[in-house]
Structure formats: C-alpha cells, structure tokens
Amino acid sequence: MASIEKRSTKRDGLHYRVRWQLGGTRSGAWQSETFKQKAAAVTFKLAVEACGHYWPENWIRGSGWAPAPGERDTPPPSPAVEPALFADYAQRFLAGLSGIEERTRHDYQRDLKNHILPTFGALDLRDESGTFDRLTVSAWVNTLHRGIPDPDNPRQWRRRPLAPKTIQNLHGLLYTILQSAVEAVPPIRTSNPAARTRLPRLDDGEGDEEMIFLTEQEFLLLRACAKPDVRDMLTVFVGTGLRYAELAALQVRDIEPFARPVPTLRVRRAWKRQPDNTFKLGPPKTKQSRRTIALSPMVMDAIAPNIAGKYPEEFVFKSPTGSWWRHSSFYDRRWIPAVEDAISRGLTKRPRIHDLRHTHVAWLISDNIPMAAIQRRMGHKSITTTIDRYGHLLPYVDQDLIDSIDRALGGGARPLRSIA
C-alpha cells in the first residue's frame, strides 16, 4: 500500500513524498515520487494503487502527467475515483466505533440522521473544492443556531433553534467523523473542514439560567407540597446530590447506617436507558461516580424507614406498584404536581428534578466547603468540571481577596516585602 510522507528540507522546503513497493509486495523495490502540494500527492498515490502499485503509464517521472496527443499543453485528467459519500462513511464509522455503550451509539445514529445527514449526507468526502469546505460547516452551524422559520406561519418553526450545548455536541460528532476520514489509510480527505469552526457561546441562553437553586425555605415548601410517599426521597435527593439515575437505583445494601464516624451511602450502579428505550442497571456514569457519600443525621432519618424490613437487593425508594421509580412516572405523577402546588403557594421558581442536585452543591458552597471535597461528593471526573459549573456561586472569594490585601497594606499578617 502506498503512503505519503511529509518532509521538509532547507533546499526544497515543505514537500510530500509518495512511497510504495513495486507490485505491492514486500519483496518489491521501493519507489517514490515527490510533490509540492499534498493534494497532488494524494491524487498520485491513488493512481499508483489503481495501477496495482506500478508506475501509471501516463506519468513522467519527476515531471508529471504526460500530455495527451494533440493536447500537449493540457495534462490528462486524474484517474477516476468513485465518490465517497459522507452518509455511507458516517454509518460505517458509527457501526465500527468501539468502547461505547449501545445506547450511546443509538444516540449518535439519531443525531446523525436528524441533524447531520440532511446537510452532508449526499456530499462526496473527496470533494474539497468548495461544496464540502469550512464555509459549508459554518453555514450548517448557523442554521442550527438560528433555526428555520416556517415561511407560511412566522410563529411556527420548520426546525427549532438548538441550544449552544447541543450544537457543540453535534459539531463534535461531525468533526470526529471527518477526522477519521482524514486519518484513514489511504486518506479520503486531506483536511478536516470542521476544524476551527466558531461555535455559539455556551453562555448564550445557558449558564446561570440553566440551573435553578432553591433556598432552604423554598425546598421545604416544595417538599411539603409533594405527596407523602416521595418526601423522604426528595430529602435524600437534595441531601446527597445524587443523580436521579443513581438515586432510583439505590438498594438497601448500598446504605451503611453503622459506618464510622458517620453513616454512608455507596454509589455502585445507575439505571441505563437502552436503544429500545428499556432500562437496565449498570455502572455509574464515570469511574469517579463510584463513590461513598457521608450522610447527615437528617438524611439518614429520611432513609431509615425506607430500608426497614427490606432485603439487601430491594430498592430503597419504590413506586406505589412496588417497582423502581422510573423518571417519567416520577416526573409526571409526583414532581410536576408538587411544583405546581408550590408555585400556587408563592414559589417563584420552576425547578427541574436535576436542580435538586444543583441545590445541594449551592448549599455546600454557601458554607465554604472546599471545591475538591464537593467534586468527590458529586462524582465529577475533574475539579475543573465542578468549578466551571458552580464557580459563579463563590462571591465570597472576592471579599477574601480584598481583606487579604487590606491586611497586608495595614501591616497585618502579610506585610509588603521591602525591595532592596
């Protein structure tokens, strides 16, 4: 198989050398040809492979393509290469992607079908002349961001605008597929048109507005408005910061009420949605999500009656039917009625279920709990994730900085160093 080597010398500068063994066998003599442009090298490489790894008949070594009779000044066309449709390549790429769960593969295929293939599916990956370039990708991103209004009804959408985070995820999928085509052997493209695309800012319509934090009084109002059979569940939710899939998967054996120095809860599993929309128990979201959480006395008091008399593998919190609380059922039958009732009694916010996790972090930050400790408790992969998501809740840091400067200027604990 022929290969392309990128080389740079003082005499010739940057150039590309196509190398192959004559006849494509290990015993064949090494052959090579050098090009200034990578595109020309790729074209020549494909021609060599099409000729069984022999020199193309109409190629003059060191000069280029031989002119056809009667057309001395016109080089012959490049060998015909079948188009590589993006749709075909993308489907093969996702089917062969390893190291991911089948639900993740299903979500990738859904996003590919709904958002990427309508624009890029019929395009030829080999075409880098203008129909499949960076401008094409940028125009696609802008369409996702602005949406497509219905020309017949200005109040309706043919395709609604997508959130910046969603656009970022879709662009990441497109970039990965195209980069695979660039790195393929032989390469299908010489460059990735999705590289260095400017994406909508993640804080446009998101950021602070995405998360809702409840005060202690607001949570108590929401809890009082919930049906009695889920009030303990809400207390544990906001008192541990568990993800819903972790909380719903919690089993009696995960609770250690007599641990020292305080009772603990171990996160060892979570509910996973499958491609057919069924659920099964699996490992938590990440390696860091496997964690042990210390329980406060009030949280342990909320757990205790829900584990009394149960077998180790029974779920701590059960629905009225005796099964685990599926998210959709909990949302429709318990969460929404509680929120609506709380709003009617003066709550000015409309929290989502996941906002109880955000509220848990906000309460910890308000008591100056170190971010590293919060990271471990929440199961974040990196402390950067914790800071990026909740760092704006740290207003006291500015005051600490100001106080530190004033202490130094006033001859306090850290006086200014004299400069000799």
C-alpha positions in Angstrom: 0.0 0.0 0.0 1.4 3.4 -0.9 2.0 6.0 1.7 2.6 9.8 1.9 5.5 11.2 3.9 5.5 14.9 4.9 9.1 16.2 4.7 10.9 19.5 5.0 14.4 20.3 3.8 16.4 23.6 3.5 16.7 23.1 -0.2 13.2 22.0 -1.2 11.2 23.3 1.8 8.0 21.5 2.7 7.1 18.7 0.3 5.3 15.4 0.2 6.8 12.1 -0.9 4.7 9.1 -2.1 6.4 5.8 -1.4 5.4 2.3 -2.4 6.9 -1.1 -3.2 6.7 -2.2 -6.8 3.8 -4.6 -7.4 2.6 -4.0 -3.8 4.7 -6.9 -2.5 7.2 -7.0 0.4 9.9 -8.0 -2.0 9.1 -5.2 -4.5 11.7 -2.5 -4.9 10.9 0.8 -3.2 9.7 3.6 -5.5 9.0 7.2 -4.7 7.8 10.5 -6.3 7.9 14.0 -4.7 5.2 16.7 -4.8 5.0 20.3 -3.5 1.2 20.0 -2.9 -0.4 17.4 -0.7 -3.5 17.2 -2.9 -1.3 16.3 -5.9 0.5 13.6 -3.8 -2.9 12.1 -2.8 -4.0 12.0 -6.4 -0.8 10.3 -7.5 -1.0 7.8 -4.6 -4.5 6.8 -5.6 -3.3 6.4 -9.2 -0.4 4.1 -8.1 -2.8 2.0 -6.1 -5.2 1.8 -9.0 -2.4 0.5 -11.2 -1.5 -2.3 -8.9 1.4 -0.4 -7.3 3.2 0.1 -10.6 4.0 3.5 -12.2 1.0 4.9 -14.0 1.5 4.6 -17.8 0.9 8.3 -18.5 3.2 9.5 -15.7 6.6 11.0 -16.5 8.9 10.5 -13.5 9.9 13.8 -12.0 7.7 15.8 -14.4 4.1 14.9 -14.1 1.3 13.6 -16.3 2.2 13.2 -20.0 0.0 15.4 -22.3 -2.5 13.5 -24.5 -1.8 13.5 -28.3 -2.9 16.9 -29.8 -3.2 18.4 -26.3 0.4 19.0 -25.4 -0.4 21.8 -23.0 -3.2 20.0 -21.2 -2.5 17.4 -18.6 -4.6 14.3 -18.7 -7.4 14.0 -16.1 -6.7 12.3 -12.8 -7.7 8.7 -12.6 -11.4 8.3 -11.9 -12.1 7.7 -8.3 -15.5 6.6 -7.0 -17.1 9.3 -4.8 -17.1 8.5 -1.0 -20.5 9.7 0.2 -20.5 11.1 3.7 -23.7 9.2 4.6 -22.1 5.8 3.8 -18.8 6.6 5.5 -20.5 8.0 8.6 -22.7 5.0 9.1 -19.8 2.6 8.8 -17.8 4.8 11.2 -20.5 4.7 13.9 -21.1 0.9 13.4 -17.4 0.2 14.0 -16.9 2.7 16.9 -15.6 0.7 19.9 -15.6 1.4 23.6 -19.1 3.0 23.8 -22.4 1.7 25.2 -25.1 0.7 22.7 -27.3 3.5 23.9 -24.6 6.0 23.1 -24.3 4.5 19.6 -28.0 4.7 19.2 -28.0 8.4 20.3 -25.1 9.1 17.8 -27.1 7.5 15.0 -30.2 9.5 15.9 -28.2 12.8 15.9 -26.6 11.8 12.6 -29.9 11.1 11.0 -31.8 14.1 12.3 -29.2 16.9 12.2 -26.1 16.0 10.1 -27.2 13.8 7.1 -29.8 16.3 5.8 -26.9 18.7 5.1 -23.9 16.5 4.5 -25.2 13.0 3.6 -25.1 13.3 -0.2 -21.8 15.2 -0.3 -18.6 13.5 -1.5 -15.9 13.3 1.2 -13.2 13.6 -1.5 -14.6 16.9 -2.8 -12.5 19.6 -1.2 -13.1 22.2 -4.0 -15.9 24.2 -2.4 -19.0 22.0 -1.9 -17.6 20.4 1.3 -15.4 23.0 3.0 -15.3 25.1 6.1 -17.9 27.5 4.8 -20.4 24.6 4.4 -19.8 23.6 8.0 -20.1 27.2 9.3 -23.4 27.7 7.4 -24.7 24.5 8.9 -23.9 25.7 12.4 -25.6 29.0 11.8 -28.7 27.2 10.6 -28.8 25.1 13.7 -28.4 28.2 15.9 -31.0 30.3 14.2 -33.5 27.6 13.3 -35.6 27.5 10.2 -38.9 29.6 10.4 -42.0 28.4 8.7 -42.5 30.8 5.8 -46.2 30.3 5.9 -46.5 30.9 9.6 -43.9 33.2 11.2 -44.9 31.9 14.7 -44.0 28.4 13.8 -40.7 26.6 13.0 -39.8 24.1 10.4 -36.8 23.4 12.6 -36.4 25.0 16.0 -33.2 26.7 17.1 -30.9 24.4 19.0 -29.1 25.2 22.3 -25.4 26.0 22.1 -24.5 22.9 24.1 -26.5 20.7 21.6 -24.8 22.4 18.7 -21.4 21.8 20.3 -22.2 18.1 20.7 -23.4 17.8 17.0 -20.3 19.6 15.7 -18.1 17.3 17.8 -19.7 14.3 16.2 -19.3 15.7 12.7 -15.6 16.7 13.5 -14.8 13.1 14.7 -16.3 11.5 11.6 -14.4 13.9 9.2 -11.1 13.5 11.2 -11.4 9.7 10.8 -11.7 10.2 7.0 -8.5 12.4 7.1 -6.6 9.8 9.1 -7.9 6.8 7.1 -5.4 4.7 5.2 -5.4 5.7 2.4 -6.7 9.2 3.3 -10.1 10.1 2.0 -9.6 13.8 2.6 -6.5 15.9 3.1 -8.1 18.2 5.7 -11.0 18.4 8.2 -13.5 21.2 7.2 -15.0 21.1 10.7 -11.7 22.2 12.3 -11.6 25.6 14.0 -15.3 26.3 13.4 -16.5 29.1 15.6 -19.4 27.8 17.7 -22.1 29.7 19.6 -21.1 30.7 23.1 -22.2 28.2 25.7 -23.4 31.1 27.9 -25.9 32.3 25.3 -29.2 31.3 26.8 -27.5 28.9 29.2 -25.1 29.3 32.1 -26.8 30.7 35.2 -30.3 30.4 33.7 -29.8 26.7 33.1 -29.6 25.9 36.7 -32.1 26.7 39.4 -31.0 26.8 43.1 -33.5 26.6 45.9 -33.1 28.2 49.3 -33.7 26.1 52.3 -37.2 27.6 52.8 -38.1 27.0 49.1 -37.1 23.4 49.3 -39.2 22.9 52.4 -42.2 24.4 50.6 -41.7 22.1 47.6 -41.3 19.1 49.9 -44.5 20.0 51.8 -46.4 20.2 48.5 -45.2 16.7 47.4 -47.2 13.6 48.1 -46.1 11.9 51.4 -44.7 8.8 49.6 -41.9 10.8 48.0 -41.0 13.4 50.6 -38.2 11.2 52.1 -36.9 10.7 48.5 -36.7 14.4 47.9 -34.9 14.9 51.2 -32.3 12.3 50.3 -32.0 13.8 46.8 -31.2 17.3 48.0 -29.2 16.0 50.9 -26.8 13.8 48.8 -26.7 15.4 45.4 -27.2 12.1 43.7 -28.1 12.0 40.0 -31.7 10.7 39.5 -30.5 7.5 37.8 -28.3 6.8 40.9 -31.0 7.6 43.4 -33.6 5.4 41.7 -31.1 2.5 41.6 -30.2 2.8 45.3 -30.6 -0.5 47.1 -30.7 -1.4 50.8 -27.2 -3.0 50.6 -25.8 0.4 49.5 -26.6 2.0 52.8 -24.2 1.6 55.7 -26.1 3.1 58.7 -23.5 2.0 61.3 -20.4 3.1 59.5 -17.9 5.2 61.5 -17.6 8.0 62.1 -20.9 8.7 60.2 -23.4 6.6 58.2 -22.6 6.4 54.5 -24.1 5.6 51.1 -22.2 3.9 48.3 -23.0 4.7 44.7 -22.3 1.5 42.8 -24.9 1.4 40.0 -27.3 3.5 38.0 -30.2 3.0 35.6 -29.1 3.0 31.9 -31.5 3.6 29.0 -31.2 1.1 26.2 -31.6 1.6 22.4 -35.1 0.2 22.6 -36.0 2.7 25.5 -36.0 0.0 28.1 -33.7 0.3 31.2 -31.2 -1.9 32.9 -28.8 -1.5 35.9 -25.2 -0.7 35.0 -22.2 1.1 36.4 -22.5 4.8 37.2 -21.7 7.5 34.7 -17.9 7.6 35.2 -15.3 5.9 37.3 -15.4 8.9 39.6 -19.1 8.3 40.0 -18.4 5.2 42.0 -18.1 7.0 45.4 -19.0 6.9 49.0 -21.1 9.7 50.4 -21.3 10.7 54.1 -24.9 11.0 55.3 -26.1 13.7 57.7 -28.4 12.7 60.6 -31.4 14.2 58.9 -30.7 12.4 55.6 -30.2 9.1 57.5 -33.5 9.7 59.3 -35.2 10.0 55.9 -33.6 6.8 54.6 -34.2 4.6 57.7 -37.9 4.0 57.4 -37.4 3.2 53.7 -35.0 0.3 54.3 -36.5 -1.2 57.4 -37.6 -4.8 56.9 -36.3 -5.0 53.3 -33.9 -7.4 51.6 -30.5 -6.2 50.7 -31.2 -6.0 46.9 -34.5 -4.3 47.3 -34.7 -0.6 46.1 -34.7 2.0 48.9 -37.4 4.0 47.1 -40.3 2.3 45.4 -43.3 3.5 43.4 -46.8 2.6 44.5 -46.6 -0.5 42.3 -43.6 -1.8 44.2 -41.1 -1.2 41.4 -38.3 1.4 41.0 -39.4 4.9 40.3 -39.0 5.4 36.5 -38.1 9.0 35.7 -41.1 9.7 33.5 -43.5 8.4 36.1 -41.9 10.3 39.0 -41.9 13.5 36.9 -45.5 13.3 35.7 -47.1 11.9 38.9 -45.1 13.4 41.7 -42.7 16.2 40.6 -44.9 18.4 38.4 -47.9 18.3 40.8 -45.6 19.3 43.7 -44.0 22.2 41.7 -47.4 23.5 40.5 -48.8 23.4 44.1 -45.7 25.1 45.4 -46.0 27.9 42.8 -49.6 28.4 43.7 -48.3 28.9 47.3 -45.7 31.5 46.4 -42.7 29.7 44.9 -41.3 32.0 42.2 -39.1 29.3 40.5 -39.9 26.3 38.4 -37.1 23.8 39.2 -36.4 20.6 37.4 -35.7 17.4 39.2 -31.9 17.7 38.4 -32.0 21.2 40.1 -32.1 19.4 43.5 -28.5 18.2 42.7 -27.5 21.8 41.8 -29.2 23.0 45.0 -27.1 20.5 47.0 -23.9 22.0 45.7 -25.1 25.5 46.3 -25.8 24.8 49.9 -22.3 23.3 50.3 -20.6 26.3 48.6 -22.6 28.7 50.8 -21.0 27.0 53.9 -17.5 27.4 52.3 -17.0 23.6 51.7 -13.8 23.2 49.6 -14.4 22.6 45.9 -12.2 19.5 45.9 -14.5 17.9 48.5 -17.6 18.9 46.5 -16.0 17.3 43.4 -15.5 14.0 45.1 -19.0 14.0 46.6 -20.7 14.8 43.3 -18.6 12.3 41.3 -17.3 14.8 38.8 -14.4 13.5 36.7 -12.4 16.6 37.2 -12.5 19.6 39.7 -12.5 21.7 36.5 -16.0 20.4 35.8 -17.1 21.5 39.3 -15.5 24.9 39.1 -16.8 25.6 35.6 -20.3 24.6 36.6 -20.6 26.1 40.0 -17.7 28.6 40.3 -20.0 31.6 39.8 -21.5 30.7 43.2 -18.3 31.8 45.0 -18.8 35.5 45.6 -17.1 35.4 49.0 -13.7 34.8 47.2 -13.6 38.4 46.1 -14.2 39.6 49.6 -11.4 37.3 50.9 -9.0 38.7 48.4 -9.9 42.3 49.3 -9.5 41.5 53.0 -6.1 39.9 52.4 -4.8 43.0 50.5 -6.0 45.3 53.2 -4.3 43.2 55.9 -1.1 43.4 54.0 -1.3 47.1 53.4 -2.2 47.7 57.0 0.8 45.8 58.3 -1.2 42.7 59.2 -0.3 39.1 58.9 1.3 39.5 55.5 3.2 42.8 55.3 4.6 44.1 52.0 8.1 42.9 51.3 10.6 45.8 51.0 12.6 46.0 47.8 16.3 46.4 48.3 
